[in-house]
Amino acid sequence: MEEYKEKNNNKPFEGGISKCLVSVFGKTLGAFLYYADISHRRTTKRNLKFIFPEWENENIKKISKRVFQNFGITIFEILQMIFLKKKNILSNIHIIRGENHLRSAIEGSNGVVVISAHIGNWETASLYIPCYFGHPITSVARKIDSGIINKLALKARTRFGNSIIDKQGALPEMTRTVRSGNILALLIDQSTTASEGVEINFFGKKVTATPAAALVALRCKSPVIPAFCIRGDDNKLGIIFEPPVKITRTKDLRNDLITNTQAMNDVVEKIIKEYPDQWLWMHKRWKKFYRYLYPEYQARRRRIRKIVIKK
């Protein structure tokens, strides 16, 4: 982290609102959401207490507030990224470590799978990669219900030659992308349905996780590079590239999917432990096997099922 701070050297934010103002506005928005959004605040605290039972309540509260503040800052940064030029992105974001991992993977002939998580500013790395490495990426994302927000998100995500694959039925296009020697980017840290996911351990607790990255890597024999965009103490953004995930290949596909998905999520867990206040603890990551953590959510689902049955 020291190397990262030296590189940034507290330079002013180029091409937009100053980093200081973005931080102030973002933290203010985050503080408002923390107190106004009771449901997500409750989920965040429960998740943190579930994973870190040794933490005092005061620490749980402090980290929870920081999670919302980070989210607020991320919102402002994403809005600003829509309008920034390539030179601004290159001057405002820096690589903390591991540049050689992605560069070596790109130089190969089997395409690249980049995995990431909802930590720091997860949208930013996808813009930095084509600007710095000269290779656009293809991301997988679910269409946002709101037409206006979806249009803005698409505009932000497809800059500098990037493209988006709709998450619904995405696997064939994902495979074609990597087999064509391109970069495919996936967020792998959210829960999935039992039919779509495989069972792994995350922070020592059972969860379902998407095996999509593992399946594409196995099919295409491509390297898998973890990448995370982290916010430093000075509010500047830096990208961490971890070493390629070791991919296990045997004659048992089901077992390989579980083994490799577990290995990928182990890297995600490691980065969250380094920056626990920057991960999006707001989502119900452990809802499949630990339903008691989210009783309000389960009660709402029961009510909806009853209404559907009556109809």
N, C-alpha and C positions, 0 to 999 in steps of 0.2 A: 504493500500500500504506500510505502514511503516513496518508491520510484514513481508511482502514479502522481502523487502530490508534487513532486519535483517537476515532472513533465508539464503539469498544468500551470504551476507557478502563479496561481491566482490571476491569470489573465482575464480581461473582461470578456463577457459573452459577445461573440461577433454575429451580426446579422439579425438581431432581434432584441427582445427585452433582456435586461441584464439578469444574470444568474441570481443575483441578490433579490431582485423583484420577483422573479419566478418562484424563488424559495418562499418569500413572504406571502405571496398570493396563494401558492400551493398549500402551505402549512395552514393558512387561514381557512381555505376551503376544506382541507382535511379535518381541521378541528371542528368545523361546522358539521361535516358528515359524521364525525365520531359521536357527537351528541344527538344529531337528528336521526341518524339511521340506527335505530335500536337493534334491529334484527342482525345486521352485519357486525355491529359492535359486540353483541352477545356471542355470535359465532366465533369471532376472532379471539375473544377471551377464553372461550371454552376450548378451542383448538390448542391455544398456547398452554393452557393448564393441563390438557390431556397429554401433550407431548413433553412438556417440561413440568412435571408434578412437583419438582423440588423448588421451583421458583416461588418467591413470595408474591402475594396478591398485588403489592405495590409495584413490583417489577412487571407483572402481567399487565397492569394498567398502563405503565409507562411505555412498554413495547407496543401495546395495542394502539396507543395514541400515535406513536411513530409510524406504524403501519398505515394509518389513515393519512398522516401528513405526507408520507412518501407517495401514496396514491394521488393525493391532491396535486403535488408537484408534477407527477407523471402526466396528469391530465393537461396541465398548462404546457409542459414540454412537447407533448404530442401535437397539440394545437399549433404550437409554434413551428414544429418540424414541417408542417404542410407548406410553409412559405419559404423555408430556408434553401439556399442554393448549395451546390456541392461543396464549394470552398468553405462555406459556413459550417457545414456538418463536419468536414475534416478538421476544422480548427477548434470545434467545440467538444469533440469526442476523441478519446485516446485509448490505445490498447494498454491495458495494465500488464498483461502477460500472455504468452502462448501464441503469438502471431505465427510462428513457424509451423504450428500444428495445422492450422487451416491452409496455409500456403502450400505445405507439402501435400495435403489432401487434394487441393485444387490441381496440382501438377500431375496427379495420377490420371488414369484413363477410365475410371469406373464411376464418375460422378461423386457427389458428397452429400451425406445426410447431416444437417446441423440440428442439434436438439437444444432446446432452451426451456425456460420456465417463466412464470409470472413473478419475476423478481426485478427490483430496480426499475428501469424503464425498458420493458421487454420489447417494445415496438421499435426502439432506436437502432439496435444492432442490424436489423434488416435493411436499414437505409445506409448504414456505415459500410457494410460489406461491399456493395457495388461501387460506392464512391472510392474506397481505399484499395480494394483488391481488383477492381475492374470486372467483376463477375456478378451480374444480377442474380437474385435468388427467387425461388418460387416458394411461397408460403401456403400453408393449409389453414383456412379459417372458416368459421361458421358465419353465414350471412346474418347480419344484424337486423332485427325486426323493424326498427325504425328506418324508413327509406332515406331520410335526410342524413342520419348518423352513419348509415351504411355507405352512402355516397361519399361522405367526408373521409371515412375510414379507408375506403377503396382508393381515394385520391392520394391519401398519405402513404399507403402501403405500396402502391404501384409506381412510385417515383423511381427514376434512374434505371428503368428497364425491368424492375421487379414485376412479378405476376402473382395472382392469387388463384388457388384451387378451392372450390367450394368443398367443405368438409363432407357433405353428403355424397357418398359413392366416389370418394376421392382416390382410392387405392390404384386403379389402373393408370390414372394420369400421374400420380406420384411416381409410380414405377417407370413410366415413360420419361419423366423428367430426369431421373437419375441415370437411366440407361443412355440418355442423350449426352451425358457428361456434364450435366448442370448441377446446381446446388439446390437442395430441397430443405426447407426449414420447418421444424415442427415444435410446438409447445406440448410437453408430455406430462405436465404435473397435475392435471385435473382428473377427477374421477370419471369413469365411463360406466355404461350399463354392463351387466354381466355377460350379455351376448356379444358385446363389442370388445370387452377387455379381458385381461388375464389377471390372475390373483398374484400379488407380490407383497412384500413388506416395505413400508415406508415409515421411517422413524420407529421401526420395531413393531408397527401395527399393520394389520391386514388392510389392503385396499385393492381396488381394481384399477388397472392402468392400461392405456392404449398400447398395443403391440405393433402399431403401424410402422414406427421407425425401425424396429427390429426386423419386421417382415421385409421391408424394402431393402434394408442392408443385406439380409440373407439372400434375397432374390438377385440383387445387383452386384453383390460382393463389393460393396462400397464402404469407405471409412465413415465412421460416425464421430463427429466433432461436437462436444458440448460448448456452447457459447452463452455468456451471460453479461448483460449490460448493467453495471453496478454504479450507484451514486456514491461519490466520495464524501468525506467530511466537509469539503469545501463546496459541495453541491454540484461539482462537475462530474460528468459521466465518463466511465471507462469500461472497456470490454475485456472480459476474461475468456480466453480460449483454453480449454482443458485438453490434455492428451487424448488421442483417439480411444474410444471405448473398445476394449478387447471383445471381439465378436466370436462367440462359440458356435461352431457348426458341427452337428452330428447328423445321424439319420433319423432322429426323432424331432420333427418340426415343432410340435407342441411344446416339448421340453426346451428346445432352443429359443422359442419365442419368450417363454417365461424367464429363462436364464438371462437372456440379453436385455429384456425389458427391465429386469431387476438391476442389472449392471448399470444401465442408463439412469435409472431413478436413484441409484446410490450416489451418482455424481451430483444430481439435483439436491439430494439431501445434504451432501457435503457443503455445497455453496450456500444453502439456506442456513446451516449452522454457523457459517462465517458471517452472514448478514441477516439475522433473524427478523430484524425490523423492516426489511425490504421485500419480503415475500408477501403475497396476497393471501393472508390467513383468513380472509373473509369468506372463501368458498368452503362448502361442506365436504371436505376431502375424505372424511372417514365415515360418510353416511351409510355406505353399503353394509359394513360389519359392526358398526357401533351406533346404532340408531338412537340410543338413549342420549347421545350428545346433542341431538337436535330435535327435542320433543315437539316444539311448535311446528317445525317443518313436517314431521311425521303426522301430526294431528291434521294439518292442512291437507296433506295427501289423502288421508282417510276420508275427510269431508268431500273432497273432489270425486273420489271413487264412488261414494254413496250417491252423489248427484248424477254421475254418469250412469250408474246402474238403474236409478229411478227413471231416467229418460229412456 
